[in-house]
């Protein structure tokens, strides 16, 4: 049996016309039947709704007066409706109040549970519910069940008529299409024969005969033109193929170059992101370390101060003196530890000066050689025309010393320690840990020939308490302190190291113009004079306040103590005598030390001020908490240091 695809074109055309016409008629008849069924169902629902409304209205009184017999009489009127199978009247509580069973009701047909107003088709039945109201209150529900026999009979009659019309139409279309198909199929059959001849014989001179001016004729004409162009197109295709091969080769080379550039850019971006993450991590750790060190400083102030007071009270030969001295030594070590944390957190108070790094490095030669030992060779390569930097000389010395100690520990069998200085001109980041503004810089480089570091160690080397040394051989704060001092000095630091290749620390500091500032020698302390002045002491930490008060009282001062700014202002207002000095913490609740002094100064213009804080921080001194150049003593302090500083401020010119 031939399939549809294997049929001749004329037979396909006849079959397609017949099937299309028949399908169109079938769809039209189906749509008409569907519309008729839906319309009939809608009319059934409307009729049933009207019947339910009549029954509900007539049953209102029976429901209101609880008269089931009257309700049964109303429902019995449904005998005139043969399509009603059964009917029910429910009370608002859902109880069947009255019922009607039609003659055609099936045995065992159960009453449906009452529902809200609405309808639904259920099998061969239509169920409709309607709520009956009396003065706006529901008094019952009417339920009617109707069969669909009339609709089924109507649908059967309509289907038979549609089938007859459809059969007659198909037979008519089949006969008509058989007659007319040759008008379309003959030119196409001729064109197919011509194409077969050209394909088999490779004779491109054969042409199909054009008939008429319709689309088939246009197709024939286009086919003939195609035969004319085949040879020319073949030549053009060959040339295009060669050109395309060349372009593909060129584009491949370009893509390879672009891929290489993109990989380089992605690698640069990855390194930049890694540097940014490292910088943000170090910044967060620095803030944490600085905050912890501040809290420790308050505690150490009390420990150090009371330890010193104990030493003053205990006889030199007393067995208790040894315990007090151990307290002092432990507090000194803790103080050094918090200073290292503050250095890492960039919360030190730097004494910035114009410094010649060459002179500073040369001056440390005698100190470094005993530190690194005889088996390590110290090499200094200093740029003769080195620029100047603005930094704290003592802190830069600490940086060099810490790096030298770190290099010594990395070369237990000896080696070389190289310190080099050079001028540098930067146009951008150029591999540094953070983007450096373009400009002139001075580079300090400290390198060793030790073990070197892997990538994991390099990424954590500046973290506080991170160390690769054995337990008890280091605190892990030396390089953290280096990092904090360099960052606080406005510089950057870079590590160049690999396992087995040693380590080189490169420090970049902004170049600064101006003459080198000589460090003034410290003047010898003057003997303490008998104190008689009044000091207003303001400190929110009770233990520090008590210690400072004891120290001042022991030195002969009259002390007015307050826990915060408002209390200090109230004490000042009550005190009728002069207040020679206000010793105040910087960071306190309600108001800081500077705000307190500004509130106090109008009423006591002759009162001097001395600030103290556990934040030995340029951000406090220069960030607005106190005025630059104001007298300041960092915590922790010893009793001698506090007494000397108070005496210095009272003996000097007025400050603010």
Residue, then its C-alpha position, 0 to 999 in steps of 0.5 A: x500500500x502506498x503511503x501519502x508521501x509516495x503518492x503522485x503529486x496529482x493524487x496528493x493534491x486531490x487528497x489534500x483538497x478533499x481532506x482539507x474541505x472535510x476537516x473544515x466542515x468537521x471543525x465548523x460542525x463541531x463548533x456549531x454543535x459545541x455552541x448549541x450544547x453550551x447554549x442548551x446547558x445555559x438555558x437548562x441552568x436558567x430554567x432550573x434557576x427560575x424553578x428553584x427561585x419559585x419553589x424557594x419563594x413559595x416555601x419561605x412561609x413553610x420554612x419560617x413556620x416549620x411546616x414540612x407538609x406545606x413544603x411537601x405540597x410546594x415540591x409536589x408541583x414538580x411532577x409537571x417537570x419530567x426532567x426533575x429527578x428529585x428535589x430537596x428543601x434544607x434548613x439552615x442547619x443542613x437538615x432535610x426539611x422536605x423532599x420530592x422523588x420523581x417517577x424516574x428517580x433511581x433506587x438508592x439515589x442519595x440526597x446531596x449535601x447542602x451547598x451554597x448557591x450555584x450549580x454543577x454537572x454531575x454525571x448524567x445530572x445537573x445539580x442546582x442549589x439556591x439559598x432562600x432568604x426572609x428579610x435578608x436572613x437565610x431560612x433554607x436551601x433549595x436543591x434540584x436535580x435534573x436529568x440530561x435526557x433532552x440534551x442527549x437526544x438533541x445531541x444525537x439528532x444534531x450529530x446524525x444531521x451533521x454526519x450526512x451533510x459532511x459525507x455529501x460534502x466530501x463526495x462532492x469535493x472529491x469529484x470536483x478536485x479530481x477534475x481540477x487538479x491537473x491545472x496545477x499538477x501538470x506544469x509541476x510534473x513537467x518541471x520535475x521531469x526536466x530536473x530529472x533529465x538535467x540531473x541524470x544527463x548533466x545536460x545544462x542546456x535543457x530548459x523547462x517549458x513555461x506555461x502561463x504567468x502564475x507562480x509555477x511559471x515563475x518557478x520554471x523561469x527561475x529554474x531555467x535561470x538557475x541552470x544559466x548561473x550554475x557554472x558561474x556560481x561554481x567558480x565564484x564558490x571556489x574563489x569564496x572558499x579559498x578566501x574564507x580559508x584565509x580569513x579563518x586563518x587570520x581570525x584564528x591568529x587574532x583570537x589566539x592573541x586576544x585570548x592571551x591578552x585576556x588571560x593576562x588581564x584576568x591574571x592581573x585582575x585576580x592579583x589585584x582582587x587578592x591584594x585588595x582582600x589582603x589589604x582589607x583583612x589587614x585593615x580589619x585585623x589592625x582595627x581589632x588589634x588597636x581596640x584590644x590594645x586600648x582596653x589593655x592599656x587602661x588595665x595596664x595603667x592600673x597594674x603598672x601604677x599600683x606596682x610602682x607605688x608598691x615598690x615605693x612603699x616596700x623596703x628594699x630588703x623586704x621579701x614582698x619586694x620580689x613579688x612587686x618587682x615581678x609585677x612590674x616586669x610582667x607589666x613592662x612586657x605587657x606594655x611592650x606587647x600592646x605597643x606592638x599591637x598599636x603599631x600594627x593597628x597604626x594607632x601610635x603617635x608618630x613624631x614625624x621629621x624630615x629624615x635621611x634614611x642613609x644616615x639612619x641606616x649608617x647609624x644603626x650599623x653598630x647596633x645591628x652587627x651584634x644582633x645578627x651575629x658574626x656568621x651573617x654578613x651585613x651589606x649596605x648599598x646606599x644611594x648617594x643622592x637619596x631623597x628625604x622622607x618624612x617619618x618617625x626616626x625611632x619607628x623606622x629604626x624599629x622597622x629595620x631592627x625587626x626585619x634584621x631579627x627576622x632575617x637572622x632567624x631565617x639564616x641559622x647557618x649564616x648568610x647575607x643581610x643586605x640593606x639597600x636604599x634607592x630613589x623610585x618614580x612610580x606611575x601607578x601600582x606597579x605590583x605594590x600591595x595597594x594602588x600607589x599614587x604616581x610620584x617620587x618615592x624613596x625605597x628601603x630594601x632589606x633582603x636575606x639569603x634564608x629559607x624564603x617563604x611560600x605563597x601561604x606564608x607570604x599572605x599571612x606574614x603580617x598578621x598579628x601572632x602569626x609565626x613559623x618559628x618554634x614555640x617560645x622563639x617569637x611573639x608573631x608581632x615583629x612583622x605586624x609592627x613593621x606593617x603598621x609603622x609603614x602604613x601609618x607613615x604613608x608607605x607601602x611594603x612588598x615581599x619578594x620571596x620563594x622557598x629556598x630563595x630568601x626574602x626581600x622586604x621592599x618599603x616605599x615611602x613618599x619623598x619629602x623636600x626640606x632639610x633634615x631635622x636634627x633630633x633635639x637632645x632630651x633635657x635633664x629633668x628638673x627636681x620636683x618642686x613641692x606641689x600645691x596646685x588643684x587638679x581636676x581629674x576626669x576619667x571614666x575608668x574607675x581604677x585608672x581614676x583612683x590610681x591617678x588620684x592617689x599619684x597626684x595626692x602623693x605628690x601634694x596636689x589637691x584633686x577633684x575627681x569626676x567620672x565624666x564631663x557633666x560631673x566635672x563641669x558640676x564640680x568646677x561650678x561648685x568649687x570656689x577656688x582656682x583649678x590650675x590643671x584639668x587632667x582628662x581622658x580623651x574618649x569618654x561618655x557624654x562628651x570627649x576631653x576636648x569638648x569638656x575643655x571647651x566648655x570649661x575654658x570660658x569660666x576658667x581661662x587660666x586652667x591648663x589641660x593635660x590629655x591622657x588616652x589608651x589610644x596613642x593615636x594620630x587619629x585622636x591627636x590630629x583627627x579633631x579629638x584634641x588639638x595638635x601640640x596639646x600636652x598629652x600622656x599615653x597610657x599606661x604611665x608610671x607614677x613618676x611619668x605622670x607626676x613629671x608630665x603634670x609638673x611640666x604642664x603646670x610649669x610651662x606656658x598655657x596650652x589648649 
